[in-house]
Amino acid sequence: MAAEDLVFDGTPQRKGGSADLAKATTSNTKFTGINGRKMGTTQPVAVKKFRFGGDVNRNAQIASFANELDLLSELHHENIVELIGFVETAEEEVAWILLRWEENGNVREFIHSQDWVIPERLSLIYDVACGLKYLHSRDPPICHGDLKSVSSQEPPAKHDQLS
């Protein structure tokens, strides 16, 4: 996918340690996702934009992007956020990972959206635990390393996903 195939909606970006997260919509009506699946119509996506520069070695930043992309492409579980694709142009310092956009936001936003009772909160905890169990059962095991409420997304089907 190319950068021009994405239309950003102006939603403020969220800042992370090495990347920013923005909402966009795919403008290309027929593109192939990362796993070869035809995506069909336009769809909203979460765009993780890796930042270049600063004191970090550029090659290390590119390696980090490639490693995360490779890892995400191997993960398939209802409690793990789905990788849609990527945009990369090293010369222009563009390295973006496209993930499924979850309208309910991350767990922190979802919990604060209503006065949830104990069963719903336990369900969220269970979903996170299932996602972690999946990651830890991989060979070799995967350690998330940055688990917090903003690292988890709440999809419409109400199964929490790790990102």
Phi and psi in degrees as GROMACS dihedral restraints (atoms count N, CA, C in turn):
[ dihedral_restraints ]
;  ai    aj    ak    al  type     phi  dphi    fc
    3     4     5     6     1  -106.0    20    10
    4     5     6     7     1   155.8    20    10
    6     7     8     9     1   -56.9    20    10
    7     8     9    10     1   -35.4    20    10
    9    10    11    12     1   -71.2    20    10
   10    11    12    13     1    -9.0    20    10
   12    13    14    15     1   -83.2    20    10
   13    14    15    16     1     0.1    20    10
   15    16    17    18     1  -114.1    20    10
   16    17    18    19     1   137.2    20    10
   18    19    20    21     1  -116.8    20    10
   19    20    21    22     1   115.0    20    10
   21    22    23    24     1   -83.2    20    10
   22    23    24    25     1   137.8    20    10
   24    25    26    27     1   -91.8    20    10
   25    26    27    28     1     2.4    20    10
   27    28    29    30     1    87.3    20    10
   28    29    30    31     1    -0.7    20    10
   30    31    32    33     1   -61.4    20    10
   31    32    33    34     1   133.8    20    10
   33    34    35    36     1   -56.4    20    10
   34    35    36    37     1   138.9    20    10
   36    37    38    39     1   -74.1    20    10
   37    38    39    40     1   146.0    20    10
   39    40    41    42     1   -94.8    20    10
   40    41    42    43     1   135.8    20    10
   42    43    44    45     1   -93.2    20    10
   43    44    45    46     1   135.5    20    10
   45    46    47    48     1  -121.5    20    10
   46    47    48    49     1  -173.5    20    10
   48    49    50    51     1   -62.2    20    10
   49    50    51    52     1   -48.3    20    10
   51    52    53    54     1  -124.5    20    10
   52    53    54    55     1     3.6    20    10
   54    55    56    57     1  -153.3    20    10
   55    56    57    58     1   162.1    20    10
   57    58    59    60     1  -114.3    20    10
   58    59    60    61     1   151.6    20    10
   60    61    62    63     1  -116.3    20    10
   61    62    63    64     1   128.8    20    10
   63    64    65    66     1  -133.6    20    10
   64    65    66    67     1   156.8    20    10
   66    67    68    69     1   -97.2    20    10
   67    68    69    70     1   137.1    20    10
   69    70    71    72     1  -144.1    20    10
   70    71    72    73     1   170.8    20    10
   72    73    74    75     1  -124.3    20    10
   73    74    75    76     1   137.7    20    10
   75    76    77    78     1   -71.5    20    10
   76    77    78    79     1   130.2    20    10
   78    79    80    81     1   -97.1    20    10
   79    80    81    82     1   -16.9    20    10
   81    82    83    84     1   -80.5    20    10
   82    83    84    85     1   117.6    20    10
   84    85    86    87     1   -75.2    20    10
   85    86    87    88     1   -13.8    20    10
   87    88    89    90     1  -138.7    20    10
   88    89    90    91     1    97.4    20    10
   90    91    92    93     1  -132.8    20    10
   91    92    93    94     1   160.1    20    10
   93    94    95    96     1   -99.9    20    10
   94    95    96    97     1   128.1    20    10
   96    97    98    99     1   -71.2    20    10
   97    98    99   100     1   175.7    20    10
   99   100   101   102     1   -59.9    20    10
  100   101   102   103     1   -31.2    20    10
  102   103   104   105     1   -97.0    20    10
  103   104   105   106     1    18.9    20    10
  105   106   107   108     1    82.0    20    10
  106   107   108   109     1     2.6    20    10
  108   109   110   111     1   -80.7    20    10
  109   110   111   112     1   131.1    20    10
  111   112   113   114     1   -69.9    20    10
  112   113   114   115     1   127.4    20    10
  114   115   116   117     1   -91.7    20    10
  115   116   117   118     1   -19.2    20    10
  117   118   119   120     1    73.5    20    10
  118   119   120   121     1  -122.9    20    10
  120   121   122   123     1   -73.2    20    10
  121   122   123   124     1   175.4    20    10
  123   124   125   126     1   -63.9    20    10
  124   125   126   127     1   153.3    20    10
  126   127   128   129     1  -153.4    20    10
  127   128   129   130     1   151.0    20    10
  129   130   131   132     1   -74.3    20    10
  130   131   132   133     1   144.3    20    10
  132   133   134   135     1  -137.2    20    10
  133   134   135   136     1   152.8    20    10
  135   136   137   138     1   -92.7    20    10
  136   137   138   139     1   126.6    20    10
  138   139   140   141     1  -108.7    20    10
  139   140   141   142     1   113.8    20    10
  141   142   143   144     1   -91.4    20    10
  142   143   144   145     1   109.7    20    10
  144   145   146   147     1  -100.0    20    10
  145   146   147   148     1   108.3    20    10
  147   148   149   150     1   -69.0    20    10
  148   149   150   151     1   137.6    20    10
  150   151   152   153     1   -94.6    20    10
  151   152   153   154     1   137.6    20    10
  153   154   155   156     1  -108.5    20    10
  154   155   156   157     1   158.4    20    10
  156   157   158   159     1   105.8    20    10
  157   158   159   160     1  -164.5    20    10
  159   160   161   162     1    74.6    20    10
  160   161   162   163     1  -152.3    20    10
  162   163   164   165     1   -87.5    20    10
  163   164   165   166     1    -5.6    20    10
  165   166   167   168     1   -85.1    20    10
  166   167   168   169     1   138.7    20    10
  168   169   170   171     1   -61.0    20    10
  169   170   171   172     1   129.8    20    10
  171   172   173   174     1   -58.6    20    10
  172   173   174   175     1   -41.3    20    10
  174   175   176   177     1   -63.8    20    10
  175   176   177   178     1   -35.8    20    10
  177   178   179   180     1   -66.8    20    10
  178   179   180   181     1   -37.9    20    10
  180   181   182   183     1   -66.1    20    10
  181   182   183   184     1   -42.5    20    10
  183   184   185   186     1   -65.2    20    10
  184   185   186   187     1   -40.4    20    10
  186   187   188   189     1   -63.5    20    10
  187   188   189   190     1   -38.8    20    10
  189   190   191   192     1   -63.3    20    10
  190   191   192   193     1   -44.2    20    10
  192   193   194   195     1   -59.8    20    10
  193   194   195   196     1   -49.5    20    10
  195   196   197   198     1   -62.9    20    10
  196   197   198   199     1   -39.5    20    10
  198   199   200   201     1   -64.8    20    10
  199   200   201   202     1   -45.6    20    10
  201   202   203   204     1   -64.5    20    10
  202   203   204   205     1   -41.2    20    10
  204   205   206   207     1   -62.2    20    10
  205   206   207   208     1   -45.0    20    10
  207   208   209   210     1   -61.9    20    10
  208   209   210   211     1   -44.6    20    10
  210   211   212   213     1   -63.4    20    10
  211   212   213   214     1   -48.6    20    10
  213   214   215   216     1   -61.7    20    10
  214   215   216   217     1   -33.2    20    10
  216   217   218   219     1   -67.2    20    10
  217   218   219   220     1   -18.6    20    10
  219   220   221   222     1   -94.0    20    10
  220   221   222   223     1    -8.9    20    10
  222   223   224   225     1   -96.3    20    10
  223   224   225   226     1   126.9    20    10
  225   226   227   228     1  -141.0    20    10
  226   227   228   229     1    99.6    20    10
  228   229   230   231     1  -158.2    20    10
  229   230   231   232     1   145.7    20    10
  231   232   233   234     1   -63.7    20    10
  232   233   234   235     1   -18.0    20    10
  234   235   236   237     1  -106.0    20    10
  235   236   237   238     1    15.4    20    10
  237   238   239   240     1  -122.0    20    10
  238   239   240   241     1   130.8    20    10
  240   241   242   243     1   -58.7    20    10
  241   242   243   244     1   142.4    20    10
  243   244   245   246     1   -86.2    20    10
  244   245   246   247     1   129.8    20    10
  246   247   248   249     1   -77.9    20    10
  247   248   249   250     1   127.1    20    10
  249   250   251   252     1   -97.2    20    10
  250   251   252   253     1   -42.3    20    10
  252   253   254   255     1   177.1    20    10
  253   254   255   256     1  -161.2    20    10
  255   256   257   258     1  -155.8    20    10
  256   257   258   259     1   161.6    20    10
  258   259   260   261     1  -129.9    20    10
  259   260   261   262     1   129.2    20    10
  261   262   263   264     1  -145.9    20    10
  262   263   264   265     1   125.7    20    10
  264   265   266   267     1  -141.9    20    10
  265   266   267   268     1    93.2    20    10
  267   268   269   270     1   -59.9    20    10
  268   269   270   271     1   -36.6    20    10
  270   271   272   273     1   -61.6    20    10
  271   272   273   274     1   -34.1    20    10
  273   274   275   276     1   -97.7    20    10
  274   275   276   277     1     7.1    20    10
  276   277   278   279     1    55.7    20    10
  277   278   279   280     1    44.7    20    10
  279   280   281   282     1  -110.6    20    10
  280   281   282   283     1   119.5    20    10
  282   283   284   285     1  -143.3    20    10
  283   284   285   286     1   101.5    20    10
  285   286   287   288     1  -123.2    20    10
  286   287   288   289     1   139.0    20    10
  288   289   290   291     1  -109.7    20    10
  289   290   291   292     1   130.2    20    10
  291   292   293   294     1  -102.4    20    10
  292   293   294   295     1   122.6    20    10
  294   295   296   297     1  -119.2    20    10
  295   296   297   298     1   158.7    20    10
  297   298   299   300     1   -60.3    20    10
  298   299   300   301     1   132.7    20    10
  300   301   302   303     1   -81.5    20    10
  301   302   303   304     1   130.9    20    10
  303   304   305   306     1  -109.0    20    10
  304   305   306   307     1   114.6    20    10
  306   307   308   309     1   -59.5    20    10
  307   308   309   310     1   -29.0    20    10
  309   310   311   312     1   -80.0    20    10
  310   311   312   313     1    -0.6    20    10
  312   313   314   315     1    75.5    20    10
  313   314   315   316     1  -159.9    20    10
  315   316   317   318     1   -86.7    20    10
  316   317   318   319     1   175.0    20    10
  318   319   320   321     1   -60.4    20    10
  319   320   321   322     1   -41.2    20    10
  321   322   323   324     1   -58.6    20    10
  322   323   324   325     1   -47.3    20    10
  324   325   326   327     1   -64.4    20    10
  325   326   327   328     1   -40.3    20    10
  327   328   329   330     1   -64.5    20    10
  328   329   330   331     1   -46.4    20    10
  330   331   332   333     1   -63.3    20    10
  331   332   333   334     1   -38.3    20    10
  333   334   335   336     1   -78.9    20    10
  334   335   336   337     1    -8.2    20    10
  336   337   338   339     1   -74.8    20    10
  337   338   339   340     1   -22.3    20    10
  339   340   341   342     1  -150.1    20    10
  340   341   342   343     1   174.5    20    10
  342   343   344   345     1   -93.9    20    10
  343   344   345   346     1    82.8    20    10
  345   346   347   348     1   -74.3    20    10
  346   347   348   349     1   143.0    20    10
  348   349   350   351     1   -92.9    20    10
  349   350   351   352     1   173.2    20    10
  351   352   353   354     1   -54.4    20    10
  352   353   354   355     1   -45.5    20    10
  354   355   356   357     1   -57.2    20    10
  355   356   357   358     1   -41.7    20    10
  357   358   359   360     1   -67.0    20    10
  358   359   360   361     1   -38.9    20    10
  360   361   362   363     1   -66.2    20    10
  361   362   363   364     1   -40.3    20    10
  363   364   365   366     1   -64.5    20    10
  364   365   366   367     1   -36.3    20    10
  366   367   368   369     1   -62.6    20    10
  367   368   369   370     1   -40.8    20    10
  369   370   371   372     1   -61.8    20    10
  370   371   372   373     1   -45.3    20    10
  372   373   374   375     1   -61.2    20    10
  373   374   375   376     1   -42.6    20    10
  375   376   377   378     1   -61.5    20    10
  376   377   378   379     1   -44.1    20    10
  378   379   380   381     1   -61.8    20    10
  379   380   381   382     1   -42.9    20    10
  381   382   383   384     1   -62.9    20    10
  382   383   384   385     1   -43.8    20    10
  384   385   386   387     1   -61.7    20    10
  385   386   387   388     1   -39.4    20    10
  387   388   389   390     1   -64.2    20    10
  388   389   390   391     1   -42.0    20    10
  390   391   392   393     1   -62.2    20    10
  391   392   393   394     1   -43.8    20    10
  393   394   395   396     1   -65.3    20    10
  394   395   396   397     1   -40.2    20    10
  396   397   398   399     1   -59.7    20    10
  397   398   399   400     1   -41.9    20    10
  399   400   401   402     1   -61.0    20    10
  400   401   402   403     1   -47.2    20    10
  402   403   404   405     1   -61.6    20    10
  403   404   405   406     1   -43.1    20    10
  405   406   407   408     1   -73.9    20    10
  406   407   408   409     1   -18.8    20    10
  408   409   410   411     1   -86.4    20    10
  409   410   411   412     1    -5.6    20    10
  411   412   413   414     1   -68.6    20    10
  412   413   414   415     1   161.6    20    10
  414   415   416   417     1  -121.9    20    10
  415   416   417   418     1   103.6    20    10
  417   418   419   420     1   -77.6    20    10
  418   419   420   421     1   160.3    20    10
  420   421   422   423     1   -60.9    20    10
  421   422   423   424     1   147.5    20    10
  423   424   425   426     1  -106.3    20    10
  424   425   426   427     1   127.6    20    10
  426   427   428   429     1  -100.5    20    10
  427   428   429   430     1   120.7    20    10
  429   430   431   432     1   -57.3    20    10
  430   431   432   433     1   -48.5    20    10
  432   433   434   435     1    82.2    20    10
  433   434   435   436     1   -12.6    20    10
  435   436   437   438     1  -149.1    20    10
  436   437   438   439     1    43.0    20    10
  438   439   440   441     1   -77.3    20    10
  439   440   441   442     1   122.3    20    10
  441   442   443   444     1  -156.0    20    10
  442   443   444   445     1   173.0    20    10
  444   445   446   447     1   -62.8    20    10
  445   446   447   448     1   -25.9    20    10
  447   448   449   450     1   -84.1    20    10
  448   449   450   451     1    -4.8    20    10
  450   451   452   453     1   -91.6    20    10
  451   452   453   454     1    -1.8    20    10
  453   454   455   456     1  -116.4    20    10
  454   455   456   457     1   136.9    20    10
  456   457   458   459     1  -113.8    20    10
  457   458   459   460     1   144.1    20    10
  459   460   461   462     1  -105.7    20    10
  460   461   462   463     1   103.3    20    10
  462   463   464   465     1   -76.1    20    10
  463   464   465   466     1   165.7    20    10
  465   466   467   468     1   -56.9    20    10
  466   467   468   469     1   -31.5    20    10
  468   469   470   471     1   -74.8    20    10
  469   470   471   472     1     0.3    20    10
  471   472   473   474     1    63.5    20    10
  472   473   474   475     1    36.9    20    10
  474   475   476   477     1  -114.3    20    10
  475   476   477   478     1   115.5    20    10
  477   478   479   480     1   -63.0    20    10
  478   479   480   481     1   142.8    20    10
  480   481   482   483     1  -127.1    20    10
  481   482   483   484     1   140.2    20    10
  483   484   485   486     1   -85.7    20    10
  484   485   486   487     1   141.2    20    10
